[in-house]
Each structure stands twice: as C-alpha cells, then as structure tokens.
Amino acid sequence: MVVISESDLGLCRELAIPRGSLFEFTSRFLTANKLQPLLALYALQQAVSSIPRMPVDDAVKWAKLKWWSEELAAEPDAPSRHPVLRVLQQSGVREHLSADLLQGLVKDAVIEMDPAADNNIDAMFVRLAASGETGLLLEMALDDAAVDTENLRYLSAASGLYAYISNFSSDHWAEYQSLPLDVLAQFDVSRQSLQQQPASDELSKIIVFLANRADKWYQQGLSGLHVSGGPGACAHLQLRWAMENRRLLEIRKNAKHLLHPGKSYGPSDAWFAWRLSRRLGRS
C-alpha cells in the first residue's frame, strides 16, 4: 500500500478547501475513501484555474500553464514534481483520468487569460457550458460514470454561472468585466457604476437575474437526469448540484446578502445535505 505524504495531502486540502467554500461543506458528507481522490482532483483544478487571476506578469502565467501542460501530458506513472500530482498518482486517481481530459483544464485556463464580455446571455451559456464541462467530466471519471450530453451542457453552464455569481462576493474585477453586454443594456448600467461601494440596487437586480437564469439551466439539466455507473455513482457531484441550486434560491430572495462575505452553511443545510447523501448512497 502506497503511503501518501501528509505534507502533500495538506497542500491538497489547502488548495481544494478554501474557508467557507461549498466543497468545505460537502466534503463533510464524504467517506474517507471518497474524500481523498476528490481532494486531489479539486486541488488540481484550483491550482490550474487560479493561474489567470494571479497578480503576476502574463509571461509568468504562460510559463506556469506550459509547465502544467507538460506535467499532465506525462505518463500516469511518471515521477511528478508537484505534490498534487503525486497524490493523484499515489491514490490511484490518475489512472482514471485521460490525458486529453486533464489537458482540458489547461485549455480552459488559457481562454481565461484574455476574457472578453459575451454579447448576450446565450453566448454566456455556450462559453460556460464548454468551460464547465471539464471539471464535471473529471469528477464523473472517478466513478466511470456518465450523463446525457444535453443534461451535461445545462449542468455545466448552471454550475459555471453559480461560480460566477458567487465571485461577486469577493469583488473580482473579472466578473464585472465579463458581464454580457445585453444584461448591461437591459439594466442600463456600466461596469464602472456597478463597482461603487456600497453595492448598488442595480447590481443586486443583475445578480437576481443571473441567479434566475442559473436556476432555469439547472432545472433543464436535472430534468430526466440519469447517471450511469452503478449505485452511489457521482453522489458528491449530485450533492454539489443540489446545494448550488439551494444557495441560488437564497440569492434570488436576497441578493445583497451575497455581497457580504461570511455567509455560512447552517443546520438546515446540513440536515438537507445529510438526507440527500443517504438517498444518493442508496440509489
């Protein structure tokens, strides 16, 4: 049995479980044998996807992306220079993930290096469906599972839009920069005016509009959803979708609450997640 370094696992936890994140909450409902692979996978996604947002020169970002591309293209059993990849390998996760699928993480990050505003919400759907698909496919690969292509498109876009909305609480400049042009026109605002403090009513209205659209995409993605792979396949992913949809409902009721960081998951969320986890484990 391969013994995984505690320092390597510690780095995975640091990357994969930011304080207050959804994964910090959902990870509590995972068994130990399910948690370790997801720690490594989520840490990898965070390590690569965060590169475009790093406060360093673009040349450094491109060098980092090139390095990751080379590492992910290596043979699964090749010695790795990065703790996250060592955990992926030693936990047996790496053998489930194809090189093409892993390279998708780098390709998605490359697109984010020069983000441009979508012309309309439909264009945003296409972009989010494409970029969000990689992470979902990687997690499904751990269980050798799959879902219908159309369901996957809507779930990818919905989960991506949820993440986009959530980032407004961190005042990320990229979110303001990439708001669809037709949304700005609909609410008759500029990106600059939306960044004023305290948050404007217009920003709250836009967030509610986006949350409603994400909810609509979720309903279409979850409609008739069938997950192949046997009992318990993708149980965590289905819990994540349910919790994202649940949080979207709260945002639609009170968008301004999102703009004040520190919103935690309470007892009712834990009760909901526990019951759903039990049901998914038996399905």
C-alpha positions, -999 to 999 in steps of 0.1 A, spaced: 0 0 0 14 34 -10 17 58 19 8 94 8 28 122 24 9 142 50 25 174 36 13 166 1 -22 159 15 -20 191 35 -13 211 3 -43 194 -14 -65 204 15 -53 240 14 -60 243 -23 -92 223 -25 -110 235 6 -109 273 9 -126 285 41 -163 290 36 -163 272 2 -191 248 -9 -166 220 -10 -156 226 26 -192 219 34 -199 190 11 -167 173 20 -181 166 54 -205 141 39 -178 121 21 -164 88 34 -126 88 37 -121 66 6 -142 92 -14 -127 123 1 -90 117 -7 -95 113 -45 -117 144 -46 -92 164 -25 -65 157 -51 -89 164 -81 -103 197 -67 -68 208 -57 -56 202 -92 -85 222 -107 -78 251 -83 -40 250 -90 -46 254 -127 -77 275 -129 -63 301 -105 -33 309 -127 -51 335 -149 -61 355 -118 -26 355 -103 -12 390 -96 19 384 -117 31 392 -152 14 374 -181 48 358 -190 49 341 -157 13 329 -161 21 315 -196 51 297 -182 30 281 -154 4 269 -179 31 255 -201 46 236 -171 12 222 -161 5 211 -197 38 192 -198 32 176 -164 -3 165 -173 9 151 -206 34 128 -189 27 91 -184 5 84 -154 33 66 -136 60 92 -144 77 109 -114 59 141 -106 74 173 -94 42 186 -79 25 174 -46 -10 174 -61 0 152 -90 18 129 -66 -14 125 -46 -33 119 -78 -9 92 -87 -4 75 -54 -42 75 -46 -49 57 -78 -70 85 -92 -46 94 -121 -53 61 -139 -90 70 -142 -82 104 -159 -73 106 -196 -45 130 -207 -70 147 -231 -94 154 -203 -67 167 -180 -54 190 -208 -89 205 -208 -81 222 -175 -51 240 -192 -72 249 -223 -99 264 -201 -73 284 -182 -58 297 -215 -92 310 -225 -95 329 -192 -61 346 -198 -79 371 -220 -115 372 -210 -139 391 -232 -175 401 -224 -202 379 -240 -225 397 -264 -256 382 -247 -267 357 -222 -270 329 -248 -233 334 -257 -225 332 -220 -243 298 -218 -222 285 -247 -190 296 -230 -199 283 -196 -211 250 -209 -178 245 -226 -155 256 -198 -175 240 -170 -177 206 -187 -141 196 -180 -144 197 -142 -177 177 -143 -163 151 -166 -132 147 -144 -153 140 -113 -175 116 -132 -145 98 -145 -136 88 -109 -167 67 -108 -166 57 -145 -199 74 -148 -216 95 -175 -248 115 -181 -266 125 -212 -248 151 -234 -277 176 -232 -280 173 -194 -243 178 -191 -244 210 -212 -270 226 -189 -254 214 -157 -220 227 -168 -234 261 -177 -255 263 -145 -226 253 -122 -203 277 -140 -229 306 -136 -232 297 -99 -195 301 -95 -195 333 -115 -223 348 -93 -205 337 -61 -174 355 -71 -192 389 -68 -189 384 -30 -151 386 -35 -153 418 -56 -135 401 -85 -129 426 -113 -132 398 -139 -169 393 -131 -177 429 -138 -156 429 -169 -173 399 -184 -210 407 -177 -229 401 -210 -235 433 -230 -272 427 -233 -275 424 -195 -258 458 -190 -281 473 -216 -312 457 -200 -304 473 -167 -290 505 -182 -257 504 -163 -220 505 -169 -194 482 -154 -178 511 -136 -211 522 -119 -217 486 -107 -184 486 -87 -193 515 -65 -195 509 -27 -218 502 -11 -233 478 -37 -259 494 -59 -295 482 -63 -288 476 -99 -260 451 -91 -284 432 -68 -310 431 -96 -284 418 -121 -274 391 -96 -310 381 -92 -314 380 -129 -284 358 -133 -295 335 -104 -329 331 -121 -311 321 -153 -288 296 -135 -319 281 -118 -335 277 -152 -304 259 -166 -303 237 -135 -339 227 -140 -332 217 -176 -300 199 -166 -316 179 -138 -348 171 -158 -347 134 -166 -311 131 -154 -298 96 -154 -263 89 -140 -247 57 -153 -221 39 -132 -240 20 -106 -253 27 -71 -238 58 -55 -221 70 -87 -214 107 -87 -231 111 -53 -209 140 -43 -214 158 -77 -252 154 -73 -250 168 -38 -230 197 -51 -256 205 -78 -284 204 -52 -265 227 -28 -257 251 -55 -293 252 -66 -304 256 -29 -280 286 -25 -293 301 -57 -328 302 -42 -314 322 -13 -296 346 -36 -328 352 -56 -346 361 -23 -318 384 -10 -290 392 -35 -274 418 -12 -267 391 14 -243 375 -12 -223 407 -14 -214 405 23 -188 377 26 -191 353 55 -224 336 47 -221 301 62 -240 269 59 -264 263 88 -282 234 104 -309 233 78 -283 230 51 -266 202 70 -299 183 75 -308 187 38 -273 175 27 -273 145 51 -307 133 40 -298 137 3 -264 120 8 -281 90 24 -306 88 -5 -279 91 -32 -258 64 -14 -287 40 -18 -297 49 -53 
